[in-house]
Amino acid sequence: MSPTRRIILTSVLLFAATEALLLIHIQYPDHENFDEFHYVKAARALLDLSANTNWEHPPLAKYLIAAGMKVAGDRPFGWRLMPALFGSLSVVGMYLWALLLFRRQSTAAWVALLSMLNGFLFVMGRVAMLDVFMFAFLLYGIIAVTALWHARDRKQADRLLVAAGVMFGLSMACKWFALAPWVFSLLLIVFIRTLQRSGSTLFRSPQPGTDEWYTPDTFRHLDWTSILVGLVVLPTIVYLATFVPLRWVPGPKASWSGLLRMQRDISYGQSVISGWHPYSSFWWQWPATRRPMWFAYDAQPNDREHARGVILLGNPAIMWGGLLAVAICLWHWLRARSRTAFFGFAWWVTLYLCWAWVPRTLTFYYYYFPAAMTLSIALACVVEHWRDRRWMRWGQWLLLAVSLIMFIGLYPFYADLVMPASVMPAG
């Protein structure tokens, strides 16, 4: 089988397996699950063009939720159909990203399996909220940026810039959080191109190798005009284009100028969010999983001994092992300037520490979702670094086995199964 056919077949199998996993029992909870209250209502209003009720966020994710409702009905299965689809696409994206970084099928498949077993992906892929859509588009934008390191000619580089720009624009059109990785990608490329143009060897390895994070030839097919158009102009156009359907939604902003005023409203809506919530937490608590969240908790009618619940909790094996892996990636980058090590720590840092600068006091554990997904990449960097050690080959599959056992143990709490009330503390 050719490498291309193997990649396509593996992607299809991963998509099908993830979709099946996410769709089983997806009709529960049989009511709004956590913030579905906001977004299902907004999608319902957009479906009949009656109002834009959730003006605090861009509209694309709500269009997609509405599309699922149009196909499968205004019921829990319909609300969550598209999140499951994008959750499956995210697992495929993790496989493709890992394959691009490590050039090894077994490692890429291992990363995808870890992603499937991550409680963040499972829960967020089964709830009609904005984040899984934002992350899926963002992930494919990151893949396109990563592929720029291998661009063979100007034409391919320009295509990758266009792909990255479109994906970043669509991600921003789901949730403004995507601005941080978009800007990071732009600044990273500009920084490297500036160093190259100046002839500087700053942050270069003293012993150049095949995995060096940048070389004098990196991005040699990119020029400043292509970067400006691909990573500034195009994402902005794509983002703004998603607002055009709102032109026909009744309201004071049903005009072209009104669509631009929506950007001011979104900024205001995000900046004024404050207060306290029983499940709120601070960004420094998330990596240690100190504040997992109950998305739903329901006592059973006429049955005090049983209850249902959905808990958002990252798989402990991946969460804790991934933190150690990020630290090792940073050490390896400082020591050898490895490109894979750079991606292993830089993307986690970008997607996590940006919350330290967000001017809002009310934050939640689910904001850690994008950063938590990149921990599989950091773990793969460690595996690849010590691949020639027999203990690492055994350890790689041991970690996957432990992650599977933990996922199975937590599955009833992830999937809203009926459980003894004694093991499910009330939310």
TILUM-283581 format. One line per field, with one value per residue (C-alpha): residue in three letters; x, y, z. Coordinates in steps of 0.2 Angstrom, whole numbers, plus 5000, padded with zeros to 4 digits. Layout:
% TILUM-283581
residu	ALA | ...
east	X | ...
north	Y | ...
up	Z | ...
% end
This chain:
% TILUM-283581
residu	MET | SER | PRO | THR | ARG | ARG | ILE | ILE | LEU | THR | SER | VAL | LEU | LEU | PHE | ALA | ALA | THR | GLU | ALA | LEU | LEU | LEU | ILE | HIS | ILE | GLN | TYR | PRO | ASP | HIS | GLU | ASN | PHE | ASP | GLU | PHE | HIS | TYR | VAL | LYS | ALA | ALA | ARG | ALA | LEU | LEU | ASP | LEU | SER | ALA | ASN | THR | ASN | TRP | GLU | HIS | PRO | PRO | LEU | ALA | LYS | TYR | LEU | ILE | ALA | ALA | GLY | MET | LYS | VAL | ALA | GLY | ASP | ARG | PRO | PHE | GLY | TRP | ARG | LEU | MET | PRO | ALA | LEU | PHE | GLY | SER | LEU | SER | VAL | VAL | GLY | MET | TYR | LEU | TRP | ALA | LEU | LEU | LEU | PHE | ARG | ARG | GLN | SER | THR | ALA | ALA | TRP | VAL | ALA | LEU | LEU | SER | MET | LEU | ASN | GLY | PHE | LEU | PHE | VAL | MET | GLY | ARG | VAL | ALA | MET | LEU | ASP | VAL | PHE | MET | PHE | ALA | PHE | LEU | LEU | TYR | GLY | ILE | ILE | ALA | VAL | THR | ALA | LEU | TRP | HIS | ALA | ARG | ASP | ARG | LYS | GLN | ALA | ASP | ARG | LEU | LEU | VAL | ALA | ALA | GLY | VAL | MET | PHE | GLY | LEU | SER | MET | ALA | CYS | LYS | TRP | PHE | ALA | LEU | ALA | PRO | TRP | VAL | PHE | SER | LEU | LEU | LEU | ILE | VAL | PHE | ILE | ARG | THR | LEU | GLN | ARG | SER | GLY | SER | THR | LEU | PHE | ARG | SER | PRO | GLN | PRO | GLY | THR | ASP | GLU | TRP | TYR | THR | PRO | ASP | THR | PHE | ARG | HIS | LEU | ASP | TRP | THR | SER | ILE | LEU | VAL | GLY | LEU | VAL | VAL | LEU | PRO | THR | ILE | VAL | TYR | LEU | ALA | THR | PHE | VAL | PRO | LEU | ARG | TRP | VAL | PRO | GLY | PRO | LYS | ALA | SER | TRP | SER | GLY | LEU | LEU | ARG | MET | GLN | ARG | ASP | ILE | SER | TYR | GLY | GLN | SER | VAL | ILE | SER | GLY | TRP | HIS | PRO | TYR | SER | SER | PHE | TRP | TRP | GLN | TRP | PRO | ALA | THR | ARG | ARG | PRO | MET | TRP | PHE | ALA | TYR | ASP | ALA | GLN | PRO | ASN | ASP | ARG | GLU | HIS | ALA | ARG | GLY | VAL | ILE | LEU | LEU | GLY | ASN | PRO | ALA | ILE | MET | TRP | GLY | GLY | LEU | LEU | ALA | VAL | ALA | ILE | CYS | LEU | TRP | HIS | TRP | LEU | ARG | ALA | ARG | SER | ARG | THR | ALA | PHE | PHE | GLY | PHE | ALA | TRP | TRP | VAL | THR | LEU | TYR | LEU | CYS | TRP | ALA | TRP | VAL | PRO | ARG | THR | LEU | THR | PHE | TYR | TYR | TYR | TYR | PHE | PRO | ALA | ALA | MET | THR | LEU | SER | ILE | ALA | LEU | ALA | CYS | VAL | VAL | GLU | HIS | TRP | ARG | ASP | ARG | ARG | TRP | MET | ARG | TRP | GLY | GLN | TRP | LEU | LEU | LEU | ALA | VAL | SER | LEU | ILE | MET | PHE | ILE | GLY | LEU | TYR | PRO | PHE | TYR | ALA | ASP | LEU | VAL | MET | PRO | ALA | SER | VAL | MET | PRO | ALA | GLY
east	5000 | 5007 | 5010 | 4996 | 4983 | 4989 | 4987 | 4970 | 4964 | 4971 | 4962 | 4945 | 4947 | 4951 | 4937 | 4924 | 4931 | 4930 | 4913 | 4906 | 4913 | 4906 | 4889 | 4885 | 4874 | 4875 | 4857 | 4861 | 4859 | 4842 | 4842 | 4854 | 4871 | 4880 | 4882 | 4871 | 4857 | 4865 | 4871 | 4856 | 4845 | 4856 | 4856 | 4838 | 4835 | 4848 | 4839 | 4823 | 4832 | 4823 | 4836 | 4855 | 4853 | 4871 | 4880 | 4895 | 4903 | 4905 | 4892 | 4900 | 4899 | 4881 | 4878 | 4885 | 4875 | 4860 | 4865 | 4865 | 4848 | 4841 | 4847 | 4843 | 4830 | 4829 | 4833 | 4849 | 4855 | 4853 | 4861 | 4877 | 4878 | 4890 | 4901 | 4904 | 4908 | 4921 | 4928 | 4931 | 4939 | 4950 | 4957 | 4961 | 4970 | 4980 | 4986 | 4990 | 4999 | 5010 | 5013 | 5020 | 5031 | 5038 | 5036 | 5032 | 5015 | 5015 | 5019 | 5005 | 4993 | 4998 | 4995 | 4978 | 4973 | 4979 | 4968 | 4953 | 4956 | 4957 | 4942 | 4943 | 4940 | 4926 | 4916 | 4918 | 4914 | 4897 | 4891 | 4884 | 4897 | 4909 | 4925 | 4926 | 4923 | 4936 | 4949 | 4946 | 4948 | 4963 | 4971 | 4971 | 4978 | 4992 | 4995 | 4996 | 5009 | 5019 | 5019 | 5027 | 5044 | 5043 | 5037 | 5046 | 5042 | 5034 | 5017 | 5016 | 5021 | 5007 | 4994 | 4999 | 4998 | 4980 | 4975 | 4982 | 4973 | 4956 | 4957 | 4963 | 4949 | 4936 | 4942 | 4941 | 4923 | 4919 | 4927 | 4940 | 4952 | 4959 | 4967 | 4981 | 4987 | 4984 | 4995 | 5008 | 5009 | 5011 | 5024 | 5034 | 5036 | 5040 | 5053 | 5062 | 5061 | 5069 | 5083 | 5086 | 5086 | 5098 | 5110 | 5108 | 5111 | 5101 | 5093 | 5101 | 5109 | 5128 | 5128 | 5115 | 5105 | 5090 | 5078 | 5085 | 5070 | 5075 | 5089 | 5094 | 5083 | 5067 | 5053 | 5064 | 5049 | 5039 | 5040 | 5033 | 5018 | 5013 | 5014 | 5004 | 4990 | 4990 | 4990 | 4983 | 4971 | 4964 | 4959 | 4951 | 4941 | 4936 | 4931 | 4921 | 4912 | 4904 | 4894 | 4886 | 4871 | 4867 | 4863 | 4846 | 4842 | 4830 | 4837 | 4846 | 4862 | 4854 | 4865 | 4882 | 4888 | 4879 | 4889 | 4905 | 4898 | 4895 | 4914 | 4914 | 4900 | 4909 | 4924 | 4914 | 4904 | 4920 | 4929 | 4915 | 4912 | 4916 | 4909 | 4909 | 4902 | 4902 | 4913 | 4924 | 4943 | 4959 | 4971 | 4985 | 4974 | 4970 | 4986 | 4985 | 4967 | 4962 | 4945 | 4937 | 4919 | 4902 | 4893 | 4878 | 4871 | 4854 | 4846 | 4834 | 4816 | 4809 | 4826 | 4837 | 4851 | 4856 | 4860 | 4868 | 4882 | 4894 | 4911 | 4924 | 4941 | 4956 | 4963 | 4975 | 4988 | 4989 | 4987 | 5001 | 5012 | 5010 | 5016 | 5032 | 5034 | 5032 | 5046 | 5057 | 5053 | 5058 | 5075 | 5078 | 5075 | 5087 | 5100 | 5098 | 5086 | 5075 | 5061 | 5049 | 5053 | 5050 | 5032 | 5030 | 5032 | 5028 | 5010 | 5006 | 5013 | 5004 | 4987 | 4988 | 4998 | 4987 | 4974 | 4986 | 4984 | 4965 | 4957 | 4943 | 4940 | 4927 | 4936 | 4933 | 4942 | 4936 | 4946 | 4961 | 4954 | 4965 | 4981 | 4977 | 4975 | 4993 | 5000 | 4999 | 5012 | 5023 | 5022 | 5026 | 5042 | 5048 | 5045 | 5054 | 5069 | 5072 | 5065 | 5081 | 5079 | 5070 | 5061 | 5054 | 5046 | 5038 | 5034 | 5025 | 5012 | 5011 | 5005 | 4992 | 4986 | 4985 | 4976 | 4964 | 4961 | 4958 | 4946 | 4936 | 4935 | 4929 | 4918 | 4902 | 4905 | 4910 | 4895 | 4881 | 4877 | 4867 | 4878 | 4876 | 4873 | 4886 | 4900 | 4893 | 4895 | 4881 | 4886
north	5000 | 5017 | 5030 | 5041 | 5027 | 5022 | 5039 | 5041 | 5024 | 5027 | 5044 | 5036 | 5023 | 5035 | 5046 | 5032 | 5025 | 5042 | 5046 | 5029 | 5032 | 5050 | 5046 | 5031 | 5038 | 5056 | 5059 | 5060 | 5072 | 5073 | 5092 | 5106 | 5101 | 5115 | 5130 | 5122 | 5133 | 5148 | 5141 | 5129 | 5144 | 5155 | 5141 | 5139 | 5158 | 5158 | 5143 | 5153 | 5170 | 5177 | 5185 | 5185 | 5180 | 5176 | 5192 | 5190 | 5177 | 5176 | 5166 | 5152 | 5138 | 5142 | 5141 | 5123 | 5118 | 5124 | 5114 | 5098 | 5103 | 5105 | 5088 | 5078 | 5089 | 5101 | 5088 | 5083 | 5071 | 5086 | 5098 | 5087 | 5080 | 5093 | 5094 | 5075 | 5077 | 5091 | 5080 | 5066 | 5078 | 5084 | 5067 | 5065 | 5082 | 5076 | 5061 | 5072 | 5084 | 5071 | 5062 | 5079 | 5082 | 5064 | 5056 | 5039 | 5031 | 5022 | 5038 | 5047 | 5034 | 5033 | 5052 | 5050 | 5036 | 5046 | 5061 | 5049 | 5044 | 5062 | 5066 | 5084 | 5078 | 5066 | 5078 | 5093 | 5083 | 5079 | 5096 | 5110 | 5123 | 5133 | 5126 | 5110 | 5119 | 5132 | 5119 | 5109 | 5124 | 5130 | 5113 | 5112 | 5130 | 5124 | 5109 | 5121 | 5132 | 5116 | 5111 | 5127 | 5120 | 5107 | 5118 | 5113 | 5128 | 5145 | 5138 | 5125 | 5138 | 5150 | 5136 | 5132 | 5151 | 5151 | 5136 | 5142 | 5159 | 5151 | 5140 | 5154 | 5165 | 5151 | 5147 | 5165 | 5165 | 5152 | 5160 | 5174 | 5163 | 5158 | 5176 | 5170 | 5155 | 5165 | 5179 | 5167 | 5159 | 5176 | 5182 | 5166 | 5166 | 5185 | 5182 | 5168 | 5177 | 5193 | 5182 | 5175 | 5191 | 5199 | 5183 | 5181 | 5164 | 5168 | 5153 | 5142 | 5125 | 5125 | 5108 | 5110 | 5094 | 5088 | 5092 | 5110 | 5121 | 5134 | 5135 | 5148 | 5139 | 5138 | 5148 | 5152 | 5152 | 5165 | 5183 | 5197 | 5200 | 5182 | 5182 | 5198 | 5192 | 5174 | 5177 | 5195 | 5199 | 5183 | 5177 | 5194 | 5193 | 5175 | 5180 | 5195 | 5185 | 5173 | 5188 | 5192 | 5180 | 5191 | 5205 | 5196 | 5193 | 5206 | 5218 | 5235 | 5229 | 5222 | 5232 | 5232 | 5245 | 5235 | 5220 | 5230 | 5237 | 5219 | 5217 | 5231 | 5222 | 5206 | 5215 | 5223 | 5207 | 5198 | 5211 | 5214 | 5196 | 5195 | 5188 | 5171 | 5154 | 5138 | 5129 | 5144 | 5142 | 5151 | 5147 | 5141 | 5127 | 5119 | 5109 | 5101 | 5096 | 5104 | 5111 | 5098 | 5103 | 5095 | 5099 | 5090 | 5082 | 5074 | 5064 | 5050 | 5053 | 5042 | 5034 | 5042 | 5029 | 5033 | 5048 | 5054 | 5066 | 5073 | 5078 | 5087 | 5080 | 5077 | 5059 | 5059 | 5049 | 5061 | 5077 | 5073 | 5064 | 5078 | 5091 | 5081 | 5079 | 5098 | 5101 | 5089 | 5097 | 5113 | 5106 | 5097 | 5113 | 5123 | 5109 | 5105 | 5117 | 5103 | 5108 | 5094 | 5099 | 5117 | 5112 | 5101 | 5115 | 5131 | 5127 | 5121 | 5137 | 5148 | 5140 | 5139 | 5155 | 5166 | 5165 | 5173 | 5189 | 5188 | 5203 | 5193 | 5186 | 5173 | 5158 | 5139 | 5123 | 5119 | 5134 | 5122 | 5111 | 5117 | 5116 | 5099 | 5092 | 5097 | 5087 | 5071 | 5080 | 5084 | 5065 | 5060 | 5071 | 5062 | 5045 | 5050 | 5057 | 5041 | 5029 | 5019 | 5014 | 4998 | 5004 | 5019 | 5007 | 4998 | 5014 | 5021 | 5007 | 5006 | 5024 | 5021 | 5006 | 5016 | 5030 | 5017 | 5010 | 5027 | 5032 | 5016 | 5020 | 5037 | 5033 | 5032 | 5050 | 5056 | 5049 | 5052 | 5034 | 5030 | 5028 | 5025 | 5042 | 5039 | 5040 | 5055 | 5071 | 5083 | 5098
up	5000 | 4995 | 5010 | 5003 | 5003 | 5021 | 5027 | 5020 | 5026 | 5044 | 5044 | 5039 | 5052 | 5065 | 5060 | 5060 | 5077 | 5085 | 5078 | 5084 | 5102 | 5103 | 5096 | 5108 | 5121 | 5115 | 5118 | 5136 | 5146 | 5138 | 5142 | 5140 | 5145 | 5154 | 5142 | 5129 | 5136 | 5128 | 5111 | 5107 | 5110 | 5099 | 5085 | 5086 | 5083 | 5069 | 5061 | 5058 | 5056 | 5071 | 5082 | 5086 | 5105 | 5108 | 5103 | 5114 | 5102 | 5083 | 5074 | 5065 | 5078 | 5081 | 5062 | 5063 | 5078 | 5069 | 5054 | 5065 | 5072 | 5054 | 5049 | 5065 | 5073 | 5088 | 5101 | 5111 | 5096 | 5084 | 5095 | 5097 | 5080 | 5073 | 5089 | 5087 | 5069 | 5073 | 5088 | 5076 | 5063 | 5078 | 5081 | 5063 | 5064 | 5078 | 5068 | 5053 | 5064 | 5072 | 5056 | 5049 | 5064 | 5067 | 5050 | 5058 | 5056 | 5073 | 5083 | 5074 | 5077 | 5095 | 5097 | 5089 | 5101 | 5116 | 5109 | 5108 | 5126 | 5132 | 5143 | 5136 | 5118 | 5123 | 5133 | 5122 | 5107 | 5114 | 5120 | 5109 | 5114 | 5103 | 5108 | 5098 | 5082 | 5087 | 5091 | 5075 | 5063 | 5074 | 5073 | 5054 | 5054 | 5065 | 5053 | 5038 | 5048 | 5053 | 5034 | 5029 | 5037 | 5023 | 5008 | 4992 | 4982 | 4981 | 4975 | 4989 | 5002 | 4996 | 4996 | 5014 | 5019 | 5011 | 5020 | 5037 | 5034 | 5030 | 5045 | 5057 | 5051 | 5053 | 5071 | 5075 | 5069 | 5082 | 5097 | 5099 | 5109 | 5092 | 5091 | 5102 | 5091 | 5075 | 5081 | 5088 | 5071 | 5062 | 5074 | 5074 | 5055 | 5055 | 5069 | 5059 | 5043 | 5051 | 5059 | 5042 | 5033 | 5046 | 5045 | 5063 | 5071 | 5087 | 5095 | 5082 | 5087 | 5089 | 5080 | 5066 | 5062 | 5052 | 5066 | 5069 | 5073 | 5060 | 5047 | 5034 | 5022 | 5032 | 5024 | 5010 | 4998 | 5008 | 5005 | 5015 | 5003 | 5004 | 5023 | 5024 | 5013 | 5019 | 5038 | 5040 | 5026 | 5022 | 5040 | 5042 | 5027 | 5031 | 5049 | 5043 | 5029 | 5043 | 5049 | 5032 | 5035 | 5051 | 5039 | 5037 | 5055 | 5062 | 5074 | 5076 | 5068 | 5052 | 5041 | 5034 | 5047 | 5060 | 5057 | 5060 | 5076 | 5082 | 5083 | 5096 | 5105 | 5106 | 5113 | 5126 | 5130 | 5133 | 5143 | 5156 | 5161 | 5179 | 5195 | 5203 | 5198 | 5208 | 5194 | 5190 | 5192 | 5189 | 5174 | 5186 | 5193 | 5176 | 5173 | 5190 | 5187 | 5203 | 5197 | 5186 | 5181 | 5183 | 5166 | 5172 | 5188 | 5188 | 5202 | 5196 | 5198 | 5212 | 5215 | 5228 | 5226 | 5208 | 5198 | 5181 | 5178 | 5166 | 5172 | 5162 | 5168 | 5157 | 5157 | 5172 | 5163 | 5149 | 5159 | 5172 | 5160 | 5147 | 5159 | 5162 | 5143 | 5141 | 5153 | 5144 | 5127 | 5134 | 5140 | 5124 | 5114 | 5125 | 5123 | 5105 | 5097 | 5091 | 5080 | 5086 | 5104 | 5100 | 5094 | 5109 | 5122 | 5112 | 5107 | 5124 | 5132 | 5119 | 5121 | 5140 | 5146 | 5135 | 5148 | 5160 | 5150 | 5146 | 5155 | 5163 | 5181 | 5177 | 5169 | 5168 | 5167 | 5150 | 5143 | 5145 | 5131 | 5117 | 5127 | 5135 | 5117 | 5113 | 5127 | 5116 | 5104 | 5119 | 5124 | 5107 | 5106 | 5122 | 5114 | 5098 | 5107 | 5117 | 5104 | 5103 | 5121 | 5124 | 5140 | 5130 | 5117 | 5132 | 5141 | 5126 | 5125 | 5144 | 5144 | 5131 | 5141 | 5157 | 5148 | 5141 | 5159 | 5166 | 5152 | 5154 | 5173 | 5170 | 5156 | 5166 | 5172 | 5155 | 5146 | 5159 | 5163 | 5178 | 5193 | 5212 | 5219 | 5233 | 5220 | 5211 | 5223 | 5219 | 5208
% end
